[in-house]
Amino acid sequence: VWDPHRREPHETTARRRSPPPCGSARILEAMASGLPCISTPVCGIPEILRQEYLADYDDYISIADKIERFINNPALMEQASEQNIQTALRFTSEKLQKKRILFIKD
C-alpha cells in the first residue's frame, strides 16, 4: 500500500537537500540512452526535443497519440532513438562547459 509519508530507502539526506534535476536533464539522459521521448514544453525541453514529440501539458489525447505512433511504427521509434542519441551528444558536459566559459567571458 502506498504511503505518501513513508521515506523510500534511496532517499538519503544528501539527496533530499539537493534540488531535483530539471526535466531537460532527465530528457537528455533518456535521449543519450537511445530512448524515444515525448514530453511537455517545460524547462528547456523545447530547445532539446523536436516539436513533433512535444504535447501540451494538459492534452492527454495528444500525449496518447504520440505514444501510439511509436508503438505502431517501430521504424519511427528507431529513427527517433537515433536522432535522440545525436541530439544528446550536442549537450555533453565538455561542450556545455565551453559554452559557459564563453558566456562568462562575454
N, CA, C and O atoms as a printed pandas DataFrame, in Angstrom:
     atom_number atom_name residue_name chain_id  residue_number  x_coord  y_coord  z_coord
0              1         N          VAL        A               1    0.850   -1.179    0.000
1              2        CA          VAL        A               1    0.000    0.000    0.000
2              3         C          VAL        A               1    0.888    1.232    0.000
3              4         O          VAL        A               1    1.836    1.330    0.779
4              5         N          TRP        A               2    0.569    2.170   -0.883
5              6        CA          TRP        A               2    1.352    3.388   -0.977
6              7         C          TRP        A               2    1.078    4.295    0.205
7              8         O          TRP        A               2   -0.077    4.557    0.540
8              9         N          ASP        A               3    2.127    4.772    0.832
9             10        CA          ASP        A               3    2.014    5.693    1.956
10            11         C          ASP        A               3    2.815    6.946    1.611
11            12         O          ASP        A               3    4.040    6.868    1.523
12            13         N          PRO        A               4    2.170    8.104    1.413
13            14        CA          PRO        A               4    2.885    9.309    1.000
14            15         C          PRO        A               4    3.874    9.819    2.038
15            16         O          PRO        A               4    4.732   10.637    1.706
16            17         N          HIS        A               5    3.786    9.368    3.270
17            18        CA          HIS        A               5    4.678    9.840    4.324
18            19         C          HIS        A               5    5.861    8.901    4.556
19            20         O          HIS        A               5    6.781    9.232    5.304
20            21         N          ARG        A               6    5.838    7.745    3.923
21            22        CA          ARG        A               6    6.925    6.780    4.098
22            23         C          ARG        A               6    8.129    7.213    3.272
23            24         O          ARG        A               6    7.995    7.552    2.096
24            25         N          ARG        A               7    9.286    7.199    3.885
25            26        CA          ARG        A               7   10.512    7.519    3.164
26            27         C          ARG        A               7   11.031    6.277    2.479
27            28         O          ARG        A               7   11.123    5.208    3.081
28            29         N          GLU        A               8   11.364    6.430    1.227
29            30        CA          GLU        A               8   11.947    5.315    0.489
30            31         C          GLU        A               8   13.397    5.137    0.921
31            32         O          GLU        A               8   14.035    6.107    1.331
32            33         N          PRO        A               9   13.931    3.919    0.838
33            34        CA          PRO        A               9   15.307    3.668    1.268
34            35         C          PRO        A               9   16.334    4.515    0.527
35            36         O          PRO        A               9   17.366    4.869    1.097
36            37         N          HIS        A              10   16.067    4.845   -0.733
37            38        CA          HIS        A              10   17.050    5.599   -1.516
38            39         C          HIS        A              10   17.032    7.090   -1.197
39            40         O          HIS        A              10   17.888    7.826   -1.688
40            41         N          GLU        A              11   16.089    7.551   -0.397
41            42        CA          GLU        A              11   16.021    8.967   -0.050
42            43         C          GLU        A              11   17.003    9.268    1.076
43            44         O          GLU        A              11   16.655    9.186    2.254
44            45         N          THR        A              12   18.196    9.606    0.713
45            46        CA          THR        A              12   19.191    9.954    1.723
46            47         C          THR        A              12   19.072   11.436    2.042
47            48         O          THR        A              12   18.414   12.190    1.325
48            49         N          THR        A              13   19.710   11.834    3.113
49            50        CA          THR        A              13   19.688   13.244    3.497
50            51         C          THR        A              13   20.290   14.103    2.398
51            52         O          THR        A              13   19.756   15.167    2.081
52            53         N          ALA        A              14   21.390   13.657    1.817
53            54        CA          ALA        A              14   22.036   14.436    0.758
54            55         C          ALA        A              14   21.107   14.589   -0.441
55            56         O          ALA        A              14   21.021   15.663   -1.036
56            57         N          ARG        A              15   20.433   13.539   -0.780
57            58        CA          ARG        A              15   19.538   13.600   -1.936
58            59         C          ARG        A              15   18.387   14.564   -1.671
59            60         O          ARG        A              15   17.993   15.310   -2.567
60            61         N          ARG        A              16   17.853   14.562   -0.479
61            62        CA          ARG        A              16   16.733   15.452   -0.171
62            63         C          ARG        A              16   17.175   16.907   -0.140
63            64         O          ARG        A              16   16.357   17.796   -0.378
64            65         N          ARG        A              17   18.432   17.174    0.145
65            66        CA          ARG        A              17   18.914   18.553    0.205
66            67         C          ARG        A              17   19.220   19.118   -1.171
67            68         O          ARG        A              17   19.113   20.328   -1.375
68            69         N          SER        A              18   19.593   18.283   -2.107
69            70        CA          SER        A              18   19.923   18.797   -3.430
70            71         C          SER        A              18   18.649   18.966   -4.246
71            72         O          SER        A              18   17.705   18.189   -4.110
72            73         N          PRO        A              19   18.632   19.998   -5.102
73            74        CA          PRO        A              19   17.423   20.225   -5.893
74            75         C          PRO        A              19   17.212   19.104   -6.897
75            76         O          PRO        A              19   18.177   18.512   -7.382
76            77         N          PRO        A              20   15.974   18.814   -7.207
77            78        CA          PRO        A              20   15.724   17.769   -8.200
78            79         C          PRO        A              20   16.209   18.222   -9.568
79            80         O          PRO        A              20   16.178   19.416   -9.865
80            81         N          PRO        A              21   16.655   17.299  -10.402
81            82        CA          PRO        A              21   17.117   17.703  -11.728
82            83         C          PRO        A              21   15.957   18.252  -12.542
83            84         O          PRO        A              21   14.817   17.804  -12.425
84            85         N          CYS        A              22   16.280   19.226  -13.361
85            86        CA          CYS        A              22   15.267   19.810  -14.246
86            87         C          CYS        A              22   14.820   18.753  -15.250
87            88         O          CYS        A              22   15.553   17.805  -15.532
88            89         N          GLY        A              23   13.647   18.917  -15.773
89            90        CA          GLY        A              23   13.129   17.969  -16.752
90            91         C          GLY        A              23   14.025   17.817  -17.960
91            92         O          GLY        A              23   14.110   16.734  -18.538
92            93         N          SER        A              24   14.709   18.908  -18.358
93            94        CA          SER        A              24   15.573   18.807  -19.529
94            95         C          SER        A              24   16.752   17.875  -19.263
95            96         O          SER        A              24   17.205   17.186  -20.177
96            97         N          ALA        A              25   17.254   17.840  -18.033
97            98        CA          ALA        A              25   18.350   16.921  -17.710
98            99         C          ALA        A              25   17.870   15.480  -17.797
99           100         O          ALA        A              25   18.593   14.607  -18.277
100          101         N          ARG        A              26   16.670   15.237  -17.339
101          102        CA          ARG        A              26   16.115   13.879  -17.407
102          103         C          ARG        A              26   15.871   13.463  -18.853
103          104         O          ARG        A              26   16.144   12.323  -19.227
104          105         N          ILE        A              27   15.366   14.373  -19.657
105          106        CA          ILE        A              27   15.134   14.071  -21.075
106          107         C          ILE        A              27   16.460   13.764  -21.757
107          108         O          ILE        A              27   16.549   12.814  -22.535
108          109         N          LEU        A              28   17.492   14.559  -21.476
109          110        CA          LEU        A              28   18.800   14.310  -22.093
110          111         C          LEU        A              28   19.360   12.951  -21.696
111          112         O          LEU        A              28   19.965   12.267  -22.522
112          113         N          GLU        A              29   19.169   12.555  -20.454
113          114        CA          GLU        A              29   19.626   11.229  -20.024
114          115         C          GLU        A              29   18.905   10.140  -20.808
115          116         O          GLU        A              29   19.526    9.179  -21.261
116          117         N          ALA        A              30   17.610   10.291  -20.963
117          118        CA          ALA        A              30   16.837    9.301  -21.720
118          119         C          ALA        A              30   17.261    9.296  -23.182
119          120         O          ALA        A              30   17.400    8.235  -23.791
120          121         N          MET        A              31   17.466   10.486  -23.746
121          122        CA          MET        A              31   17.869   10.579  -25.149
122          123         C          MET        A              31   19.240    9.946  -25.364
123          124         O          MET        A              31   19.452    9.233  -26.345
124          125         N          ALA        A              32   20.164   10.204  -24.451
125          126        CA          ALA        A              32   21.505    9.634  -24.567
126          127         C          ALA        A              32   21.470    8.113  -24.496
127          128         O          ALA        A              32   22.346    7.440  -25.038
128          129         N          SER        A              33   20.462    7.579  -23.832
129          130        CA          SER        A              33   20.293    6.124  -23.749
130          131         C          SER        A              33   19.610    5.550  -24.980
131          132         O          SER        A              33   19.457    4.335  -25.102
132          133         N          GLY        A              34   19.201    6.422  -25.888
133          134        CA          GLY        A              34   18.557    5.954  -27.109
134          135         C          GLY        A              34   17.068    5.728  -26.978
135          136         O          GLY        A              34   16.466    5.046  -27.808
136          137         N          LEU        A              35   16.474    6.287  -25.957
137          138        CA          LEU        A              35   15.029    6.128  -25.799
138          139         C          LEU        A              35   14.284    7.159  -26.637
139          140         O          LEU        A              35   14.700    8.316  -26.696
140          141         N          PRO        A              36   13.199    6.768  -27.282
141          142        CA          PRO        A              36   12.352    7.777  -27.922
142          143         C          PRO        A              36   11.645    8.549  -26.809
143          144         O          PRO        A              36   11.231    7.954  -25.814
144          145         N          CYS        A              37   11.504    9.850  -26.964
145          146        CA          CYS        A              37   10.963   10.673  -25.882
146          147         C          CYS        A              37    9.766   11.495  -26.331
147          148         O          CYS        A              37    9.701   11.969  -27.465
148          149         N          ILE        A              38    8.837   11.649  -25.425
149          150        CA          ILE        A              38    7.680   12.520  -25.587
150          151         C          ILE        A              38    7.620   13.341  -24.311
151          152         O          ILE        A              38    7.791   12.807  -23.215
152          153         N          SER        A              39    7.377   14.641  -24.452
153          154        CA          SER        A              39    7.349   15.487  -23.263
154          155         C          SER        A              39    6.405   16.661  -23.463
155          156         O          SER        A              39    5.823   16.853  -24.530
156          157         N          THR        A              40    6.277   17.425  -22.411
157          158        CA          THR        A              40    5.560   18.686  -22.469
158          159         C          THR        A              40    6.598   19.800  -22.593
159          160         O          THR        A              40    7.754   19.595  -22.222
160          161         N          PRO        A              41    6.219   20.964  -23.100
161          162        CA          PRO        A              41    7.188   22.043  -23.319
162          163         C          PRO        A              41    7.501   22.830  -22.046
163          164         O          PRO        A              41    7.097   23.985  -21.914
164          165         N          VAL        A              42    8.217   22.212  -21.117
165          166        CA          VAL        A              42    8.606   22.867  -19.872
166          167         C          VAL        A              42   10.124   22.937  -19.795
167          168         O          VAL        A              42   10.828   22.257  -20.542
168          169         N          CYS        A              43   10.619   23.764  -18.884
169          170        CA          CYS        A              43   12.068   23.976  -18.715
170          171         C          CYS        A              43   12.696   24.250  -20.071
171          172         O          CYS        A              43   12.159   25.038  -20.849
172          173         N          GLY        A              44   13.802   23.628  -20.363
173          174        CA          GLY        A              44   14.477   23.827  -21.631
174          175         C          GLY        A              44   14.174   22.744  -22.646
175          176         O          GLY        A              44   14.870   22.627  -23.655
176          177         N          ILE        A              45   13.160   21.961  -22.396
177          178        CA          ILE        A              45   12.859   20.815  -23.255
178          179         C          ILE        A              45   12.561   21.207  -24.700
179          180         O          ILE        A              45   12.990   20.489  -25.603
180          181         N          PRO        A              46   11.849   22.309  -24.973
181          182        CA          PRO        A              46   11.614   22.664  -26.380
182          183         C          PRO        A              46   12.900   22.948  -27.165
183          184         O          PRO        A              46   12.907   22.826  -28.390
184          185         N          GLU        A              47   13.977   23.321  -26.486
185          186        CA          GLU        A              47   15.254   23.541  -27.173
186          187         C          GLU        A              47   15.977   22.227  -27.453
187          188         O          GLU        A              47   16.932   22.196  -28.230
188          189         N          ILE        A              48   15.531   21.155  -26.830
189          190        CA          ILE        A              48   16.203   19.861  -26.947
190          191         C          ILE        A              48   15.408   18.881  -27.803
191          192         O          ILE        A              48   15.960   18.237  -28.695
192          193         N          LEU        A              49   14.131   18.774  -27.531
193          194        CA          LEU        A              49   13.282   17.763  -28.164
194          195         C          LEU        A              49   12.550   18.367  -29.356
195          196         O          LEU        A              49   12.063   19.495  -29.291
196          197         N          ARG        A              50   12.479   17.614  -30.429
197          198        CA          ARG        A              50   11.802   18.090  -31.638
198          199         C          ARG        A              50   10.330   18.390  -31.363
199          200         O          ARG        A              50    9.691   17.727  -30.547
200          201         N          GLN        A              51    9.808   19.390  -32.053
201          202        CA          GLN        A              51    8.436   19.856  -31.864
202          203         C          GLN        A              51    7.415   18.729  -32.000
203          204         O          GLN        A              51    6.424   18.695  -31.270
204          205         N          GLU        A              52    7.652   17.815  -32.924
205          206        CA          GLU        A              52    6.678   16.741  -33.159
206          207         C          GLU        A              52    6.533   15.792  -31.970
207          208         O          GLU        A              52    5.583   15.011  -31.915
208          209         N          TYR        A              53    7.469   15.853  -31.015
209          210        CA          TYR        A              53    7.405   14.989  -29.843
210          211         C          TYR        A              53    6.996   15.745  -28.579
211          212         O          TYR        A              53    7.108   15.222  -27.471
212          213         N          LEU        A              54    6.520   16.980  -28.757
213          214        CA          LEU        A              54    6.031   17.780  -27.638
214          215         C          LEU        A              54    4.511   17.800  -27.639
215          216         O          LEU        A              54    3.883   17.800  -28.698
216          217         N          ALA        A              55    3.928   17.817  -26.461
217          218        CA          ALA        A              55    2.472   17.907  -26.315
218          219         C          ALA        A              55    2.167   18.876  -25.182
219          220         O          ALA        A              55    2.924   18.970  -24.215
220          221         N          ASP        A              56    1.066   19.589  -25.304
221          222        CA          ASP        A              56    0.668   20.497  -24.229
222          223         C          ASP        A              56    0.480   19.722  -22.933
223          224         O          ASP        A              56    0.099   18.551  -22.938
224          225         N          TYR        A              57    0.754   20.398  -21.829
225          226        CA          TYR        A              57    0.738   19.770  -20.514
226          227         C          TYR        A              57   -0.563   19.039  -20.215
227          228         O          TYR        A              57   -0.546   17.929  -19.682
228          229         N          ASP        A              58   -1.676   19.649  -20.551
229          230        CA          ASP        A              58   -2.960   19.040  -20.196
230          231         C          ASP        A              58   -3.649   18.335  -21.362
231          232         O          ASP        A              58   -4.824   17.981  -21.270
232          233         N          ASP        A              59   -2.918   18.132  -22.454
233          234        CA          ASP        A              59   -3.502   17.486  -23.637
234          235         C          ASP        A              59   -3.169   15.995  -23.637
235          236         O          ASP        A              59   -2.295   15.540  -24.374
236          237         N          TYR        A              60   -3.876   15.253  -22.803
237          238        CA          TYR        A              60   -3.593   13.823  -22.662
238          239         C          TYR        A              60   -3.883   13.053  -23.948
239          240         O          TYR        A              60   -3.296   11.996  -24.177
240          241         N          ILE        A              61   -4.775   13.563  -24.785
241          242        CA          ILE        A              61   -5.083   12.889  -26.057
242          243         C          ILE        A              61   -3.864   12.964  -26.975
243          244         O          ILE        A              61   -3.494   11.971  -27.600
244          245         N          SER        A              62   -3.246   14.132  -27.054
245          246        CA          SER        A              62   -2.054   14.293  -27.885
246          247         C          SER        A              62   -0.913   13.418  -27.378
247          248         O          SER        A              62   -0.206   12.792  -28.168
248          249         N          ILE        A              63   -0.736   13.376  -26.068
249          250        CA          ILE        A              63    0.315   12.530  -25.494
250          251         C          ILE        A              63    0.052   11.068  -25.849
251          252         O          ILE        A              63    0.967   10.355  -26.260
252          253         N          ALA        A              64   -1.180   10.625  -25.692
253          254        CA          ALA        A              64   -1.537    9.238  -26.023
254          255         C          ALA        A              64   -1.331    8.961  -27.507
255          256         O          ALA        A              64   -0.855    7.886  -27.871
256          257         N          ASP        A              65   -1.683    9.918  -28.374
257          258        CA          ASP        A              65   -1.490    9.745  -29.818
258          259         C          ASP        A              65   -0.013    9.589  -30.163
259          260         O          ASP        A              65    0.350    8.763  -31.000
260          261         N          LYS        A              66    0.837   10.383  -29.519
261          262        CA          LYS        A              66    2.271   10.301  -29.790
262          263         C          LYS        A              66    2.838    8.955  -29.322
263          264         O          LYS        A              66    3.682    8.367  -29.997
264          265         N          ILE        A              67    2.381    8.483  -28.191
265          266        CA          ILE        A              67    2.812    7.168  -27.704
266          267         C          ILE        A              67    2.354    6.086  -28.674
267          268         O          ILE        A              67    3.119    5.187  -29.023
268          269         N          GLU        A              68    1.113    6.181  -29.101
269          270        CA          GLU        A              68    0.559    5.192  -30.027
270          271         C          GLU        A              68    1.312    5.186  -31.359
271          272         O          GLU        A              68    1.515    4.128  -31.953
272          273         N          ARG        A              69    1.726    6.368  -31.826
273          274        CA          ARG        A              69    2.516    6.432  -33.068
274          275         C          ARG        A              69    3.803    5.627  -32.935
275          276         O          ARG        A              69    4.180    4.899  -33.853
276          277         N          PHE        A              70    4.475    5.756  -31.800
277          278        CA          PHE        A              70    5.702    4.989  -31.584
278          279         C          PHE        A              70    5.407    3.494  -31.524
279          280         O          PHE        A              70    6.120    2.694  -32.130
280          281         N          ILE        A              71    4.374    3.121  -30.807
281          282        CA          ILE        A              71    4.039    1.703  -30.659
282          283         C          ILE        A              71    3.715    1.073  -32.008
283          284         O          ILE        A              71    4.125   -0.054  -32.287
284          285         N          ASN        A              72    2.982    1.797  -32.838
285          286        CA          ASN        A              72    2.538    1.257  -34.125
286          287         C          ASN        A              72    3.546    1.422  -35.253
287          288         O          ASN        A              72    3.328    0.914  -36.353
288          289         N          ASN        A              73    4.646    2.123  -34.998
289          290        CA          ASN        A              73    5.619    2.369  -36.055
290          291         C          ASN        A              73    7.037    2.168  -35.520
291          292         O          ASN        A              73    7.690    3.135  -35.130
292          293         N          PRO        A              74    7.517    0.927  -35.498
293          294        CA          PRO        A              74    8.862    0.655  -34.980
294          295         C          PRO        A              74    9.958    1.415  -35.726
295          296         O          PRO        A              74   10.977    1.771  -35.134
296          297         N          ALA        A              75    9.755    1.666  -37.024
297          298        CA          ALA        A              75   10.760    2.418  -37.782
298          299         C          ALA        A              75   10.859    3.853  -37.265
299          300         O          ALA        A              75   11.955    4.404  -37.165
300          301         N          LEU        A              76    9.727    4.449  -36.941
301          302        CA          LEU        A              76    9.722    5.800  -36.372
302          303         C          LEU        A              76   10.411    5.798  -35.013
303          304         O          LEU        A              76   11.172    6.714  -34.697
304          305         N          MET        A              77   10.148    4.776  -34.215
305          306        CA          MET        A              77   10.780    4.668  -32.906
306          307         C          MET        A              77   12.297    4.548  -33.057
307          308         O          MET        A              77   13.050    5.168  -32.305
308          309         N          GLU        A              78   12.737    3.761  -34.019
309          310        CA          GLU        A              78   14.175    3.603  -34.270
310          311         C          GLU        A              78   14.795    4.921  -34.736
311          312         O          GLU        A              78   15.885    5.289  -34.297
312          313         N          GLN        A              79   14.103    5.624  -35.619
313          314        CA          GLN        A              79   14.593    6.908  -36.121
314          315         C          GLN        A              79   14.687    7.928  -34.978
315          316         O          GLN        A              79   15.691    8.629  -34.855
316          317         N          ALA        A              80   13.658    8.010  -34.156
317          318        CA          ALA        A              80   13.668    8.938  -33.023
318          319         C          ALA        A              80   14.786    8.579  -32.050
319          320         O          ALA        A              80   15.436    9.465  -31.496
320          321         N          SER        A              81   15.008    7.302  -31.845
321          322        CA          SER        A              81   16.069    6.844  -30.961
322          323         C          SER        A              81   17.431    7.333  -31.449
323          324         O          SER        A              81   18.219    7.867  -30.669
324          325         N          GLU        A              82   17.701    7.151  -32.730
325          326        CA          GLU        A              82   18.983    7.584  -33.301
326          327         C          GLU        A              82   19.118    9.104  -33.254
327          328         O          GLU        A              82   20.184    9.620  -32.917
328          329         N          GLN        A              83   18.048    9.823  -33.588
329          330        CA          GLN        A              83   18.080   11.290  -33.522
330          331         C          GLN        A              83   18.346   11.756  -32.093
331          332         O          GLN        A              83   19.088   12.714  -31.875
332          333         N          ASN        A              84   17.749   11.086  -31.135
333          334        CA          ASN        A              84   17.927   11.477  -29.741
334          335         C          ASN        A              84   19.357   11.277  -29.274
335          336         O          ASN        A              84   19.887   12.102  -28.530
336          337         N          ILE        A              85   19.982   10.200  -29.697
337          338        CA          ILE        A              85   21.391    9.976  -29.343
338          339         C          ILE        A              85   22.243   11.097  -29.908
339          340         O          ILE        A              85   23.097   11.643  -29.210
340          341         N          GLN        A              86   22.017   11.446  -31.176
341          342        CA          GLN        A              86   22.791   12.514  -31.812
342          343         C          GLN        A              86   22.545   13.862  -31.128
343          344         O          GLN        A              86   23.478   14.641  -30.937
344          345         N          THR        A              87   21.311   14.130  -30.767
345          346        CA          THR        A              87   20.998   15.381  -30.069
346          347         C          THR        A              87   21.688   15.420  -28.713
347          348         O          THR        A              87   22.268   16.442  -28.346
348          349         N          ALA        A              88   21.635   14.340  -27.977
349          350        CA          ALA        A              88   22.250   14.294  -26.645
350          351         C          ALA        A              88   23.756   14.530  -26.723
351          352         O          ALA        A              88   24.338   15.100  -25.801
352          353         N          LEU        A              89   24.385   14.104  -27.799
353          354        CA          LEU        A              89   25.826   14.313  -27.961
354          355         C          LEU        A              89   26.182   15.792  -28.078
355          356         O          LEU        A              89   27.331   16.169  -27.845
356          357         N          ARG        A              90   25.222   16.627  -28.434
357          358        CA          ARG        A              90   25.462   18.075  -28.505
358          359         C          ARG        A              90   25.458   18.710  -27.115
359          360         O          ARG        A              90   25.831   19.874  -26.966
360          361         N          PHE        A              91   25.043   17.961  -26.104
361          362        CA          PHE        A              91   24.900   18.503  -24.758
362          363         C          PHE        A              91   25.792   17.791  -23.742
363          364         O          PHE        A              91   25.407   17.635  -22.584
364          365         N          THR        A              92   26.965   17.365  -24.162
365          366        CA          THR        A              92   27.882   16.719  -23.219
366          367         C          THR        A              92   28.411   17.756  -22.230
367          368         O          THR        A              92   28.360   18.955  -22.503
368          369         N          SER        A              93   28.907   17.311  -21.107
369          370        CA          SER        A              93   29.445   18.221  -20.084
370          371         C          SER        A              93   30.549   19.094  -20.651
371          372         O          SER        A              93   30.615   20.289  -20.360
372          373         N          GLU        A              94   31.412   18.500  -21.457
373          374        CA          GLU        A              94   32.530   19.247  -22.020
374          375         C          GLU        A              94   32.035   20.369  -22.928
375          376         O          GLU        A              94   32.518   21.498  -22.843
376          377         N          LYS        A              95   31.083   20.063  -23.786
377          378        CA          LYS        A              95   30.563   21.079  -24.708
378          379         C          LYS        A              95   29.817   22.173  -23.954
379          380         O          LYS        A              95   29.952   23.352  -24.279
380          381         N          LEU        A              96   29.047   21.798  -22.968
381          382        CA          LEU        A              96   28.321   22.802  -22.188
382          383         C          LEU        A              96   29.274   23.668  -21.372
383          384         O          LEU        A              96   29.041   24.866  -21.215
384          385         N          GLN        A              97   30.340   23.075  -20.855
385          386        CA          GLN        A              97   31.314   23.845  -20.083
386          387         C          GLN        A              97   31.983   24.894  -20.960
387          388         O          GLN        A              97   32.186   26.025  -20.518
388          389         N          LYS        A              98   32.328   24.543  -22.188
389          390        CA          LYS        A              98   32.929   25.511  -23.114
390          391         C          LYS        A              98   31.970   26.667  -23.374
391          392         O          LYS        A              98   32.390   27.823  -23.413
392          393         N          LYS        A              99   30.700   26.368  -23.550
393          394        CA          LYS        A              99   29.706   27.420  -23.784
394          395         C          LYS        A              99   29.563   28.316  -22.559
395          396         O          LYS        A              99   29.411   29.530  -22.692
396          397         N          ARG        A             100   29.609   27.727  -21.374
397          398        CA          ARG        A             100   29.503   28.524  -20.147
398          399         C          ARG        A             100   30.681   29.480  -20.014
399          400         O          ARG        A             100   30.509   30.646  -19.657
400          401         N          ILE        A             101   31.868   28.981  -20.302
401          402        CA          ILE        A             101   33.070   29.816  -20.205
402          403         C          ILE        A             101   32.983   30.971  -21.187
403          404         O          ILE        A             101   33.275   32.110  -20.824
404          405         N          LEU        A             102   32.587   30.698  -22.428
405          406        CA          LEU        A             102   32.438   31.768  -23.418
406          407         C          LEU        A             102   31.388   32.780  -22.976
407          408         O          LEU        A             102   31.570   33.984  -23.157
408          409         N          PHE        A             103   30.305   32.305  -22.405
409          410        CA          PHE        A             103   29.243   33.190  -21.936
410          411         C          PHE        A             103   29.754   34.103  -20.823
411          412         O          PHE        A             103   29.472   35.302  -20.819
412          413         N          ILE        A             104   30.497   33.539  -19.890
413          414        CA          ILE        A             104   31.017   34.319  -18.763
414          415         C          ILE        A             104   32.037   35.342  -19.242
415          416         O          ILE        A             104   32.061   36.468  -18.744
416          417         N          LYS        A             105   32.884   34.967  -20.202
417          418        CA          LYS        A             105   33.899   35.881  -20.720
418          419         C          LYS        A             105   33.272   37.059  -21.456
419          420         O          LYS        A             105   33.799   38.171  -21.422
420          421         N          ASP        A             106   32.153   36.815  -22.117
421          422        CA          ASP        A             106   31.491   37.904  -22.858
422          423         C          ASP        A             106   30.770   38.771  -21.890
423          424         O          ASP        A             106   30.141   39.752  -22.289
